[in-house]
Amino acid sequence: MSDTMVAEATSVDVWARKFKGNAVSYAAHKRVIDAIASGVAKANGGYDNFDDAIAQVKDVWDALREQVADGGGYTPPVEMGFGSNNGSQIASAITGDKTSVTEIRKAFANLGK
């Protein structure tokens, strides 16, 4: 086999591994990647590029985390659909801090075993 053929075969093998690795990484982060790609692909109202998407999402995330820390003093009117949750509790739920009712029930049942 010539050196060119060996180099091409090696390159194919390397890219086959990279391709599979990229698929594994994508699968692990599919929801976020798809959301960013969808926003970048929008002609109007989307993101300019990946970095723009990340910057805007970070701004929103930071504002919500500030609301978690400092938003306990405001409870929206019940007509807004948030029940008796205050601003801090709402932001906490949006950012994934708040435990769901199902998780609370499971943990309490496990404690009782």
N, C-alpha and C positions, 0 to 999 in steps of 0.2 A: 504494500500500500504506500502511496506517495505521501510526502509530508503535508501536502495540501489536503488530501483526503482525510488524514488523521486529524488535522486542525479543524476541518469542517465537521467531522464526527464528534470531536470534543466540544466544539461550539454548540452543536445541536444538543448534546447531552447536558451541557451547562444550562442552556436555555430551557430545556425540558424540565429540569429541576427548579429553575427560577419560576417558570410558568406555574408549576404545581404549587410552589411556595406562595406565589402571589395569590393563587386561588384560595389557599388556606387562610391567608391574611384577610382577603376580601370577605370570605365567609364569616370570619370572626367579627368583622366590623361593617357588615353589609348595610345595616339600617342607616348608619351615619354616612357612609360613602354614597349610597343611593340618594339620600336627602340632599347632600351637597351637590352631587352631579345634577340632580333635578333643578336645583336653584341656579346653578351655573348655566344650564341649558335654556332657561327662560329668557326670552327676548326682552320682556318688560317685567320689572319688579324682582328680578333675580339678583345673583351675585356677578360681579365682573370676572372673578376667577376664584380659585381655591383659597388664596390668601385673604381675599376680601370676605369670603364666606366665613372663614375662621375668625377674622377680626370682628365681624358683626355678631356672630354667635357668642364670642367671648364677652362682648359688651352686654348682651342680653343676660348671659349667665352671671356676670358680675353684678348686674342690677338686681337679679333675683336673689343672689346670695346676700346682698345688702338688705333686701326686703326680709329675708329669713332672720337676719340679725336684729333689724330695727323696726319691722312692720307689725309687731304685736299690738301696737296701740290703735290700729285701724281695723274695724270689722265692717266689710261692705254690707249694704242693706240686703236683707234676706231675699228680696226680689231678684237679685243678681244671680242667685243660684248656688251660692257658696255655703249655705247653711249658716252655722254659727262660727265657722272658721274665720280667724283673723288673717291679716295680710301675711304674717310670718308663716302661719300654717299652710296657707295656699301656696306660697313660693316654695316651701319645704316639700310639698307634694309634687310640684312641677319638676323640681330638681332631683327628685328621687330619694329624699331623706325620709319621708313619712312612710311608715309601715302600713301596708294595706290591712283591711279588716281580716282578710283571710290569713295573713301572716300572724296577726295578733292572736286569732283564734287557735291557730296551729301551735304557736309558742305556749299559749296558756294551757292547752290540752297536754302538751309534752311536759310541762311543769307539773301537771297533776298526775302524771303516770308514776 
